[in-house]
């Protein structure tokens, strides 16, 4: 359902890395889509961002679980 896609903030001060890993593990078991978003990825990130290390750990967890990483556009194009 493209009108009810799950999105999770990559706000380092809001979600622990363990929480994000749990979300990814649940996705791996159940399948589906998950959209991550953030505003800034830099060492001195804002309340709406995260550090490069945090971001890299999330990406690596996706790779470890063999979860495809795509833009929303690419994901939608693969549906047809």
MARSE-670055 format. One line per field, with one value per residue (C-alpha): residue in three letters; x, y, z. Coordinates in Angstrom, 3 decimals, decimal comma. Example, Ala and Ser with C-alpha at 12.3 -4.5 7.8 and 13.67 -1.06 7.14 Angstrom:
<nodes>
type c(ala_ser)
px c(12,300_13,670)
py c(-4,500_-1,060)
pz c(7,800_7,140)
</nodes>
This chain:
<nodes>
type c(unk_unk_unk_unk_unk_unk_unk_unk_unk_unk_unk_unk_unk_unk_unk_unk_unk_unk_unk_unk_unk_unk_unk_unk_unk_unk_unk_unk_unk_unk_unk_unk_unk_unk_unk_unk_unk_unk_unk_unk_unk_unk_unk_unk_unk_unk_unk_unk_unk_unk_unk_unk_unk_unk_unk_unk_unk_unk_unk_unk_unk_unk_unk_unk_unk_unk_unk_unk_unk_unk_unk_unk_unk_unk_unk_unk_unk_unk_unk_unk)
px c(0,000_1,851_-0,357_0,685_4,431_6,314_8,922_11,466_13,478_17,240_17,436_20,302_19,058_15,631_16,326_19,131_21,053_19,644_16,093_16,870_18,458_15,311_13,164_15,368_15,280_11,473_11,435_13,708_11,256_8,034_9,116_7,804_9,050_10,727_11,717_14,466_14,810_17,008_17,973_21,705_24,459_27,533_29,639_27,828_24,334_21,186_18,286_16,927_20,055_22,681_26,414_28,116_28,957_25,328_24,213_26,915_25,886_22,277_23,383_25,718_22,903_20,763_23,602_24,159_20,455_20,493_17,857_17,803_18,533_16,761_15,359_11,581_11,486_13,519_11,384_8,157_9,563_10,387_6,729_5,613)
py c(0,000_3,067_5,311_3,728_3,222_2,904_5,602_5,781_8,833_8,462_10,904_9,631_11,350_9,738_6,123_3,991_1,903_-1,190_0,058_0,529_-2,902_-4,377_-2,602_-3,970_-7,500_-7,344_-6,131_-8,994_-11,494_-9,935_-8,363_-5,123_-1,593_0,722_4,292_5,941_9,692_12,277_15,889_15,950_13,368_14,983_14,855_17,828_16,701_18,573_17,144_16,003_14,199_11,632_11,038_9,399_6,398_5,889_6,142_3,706_1,180_1,274_0,780_-2,053_-3,788_-3,620_-5,208_-7,874_-8,814_-8,684_-5,951_-4,079_-0,376_1,733_5,160_5,378_5,997_2,864_0,769_1,899_1,301_-2,281_-2,921_-2,723)
pz c(0,000_-1,236_0,897_4,177_3,947_7,222_7,807_10,618_11,599_11,725_14,627_16,734_19,881_19,490_18,459_19,845_17,354_19,082_18,453_14,751_14,549_16,109_13,513_10,724_12,137_12,278_8,664_7,670_9,178_7,921_4,636_3,257_2,912_5,359_4,653_6,666_6,698_8,369_7,914_8,441_8,673_10,172_13,334_14,898_13,867_14,844_16,838_13,458_12,289_13,074_13,018_10,038_12,250_13,221_9,604_8,480_11,138_9,923_6,303_7,311_9,234_6,080_4,130_6,806_6,599_2,769_2,793_-0,503_-0,213_-2,809_-3,326_-3,123_-6,869_-7,610_-5,269_-6,917_-10,404_-9,401_-8,534_-12,153)
</nodes>
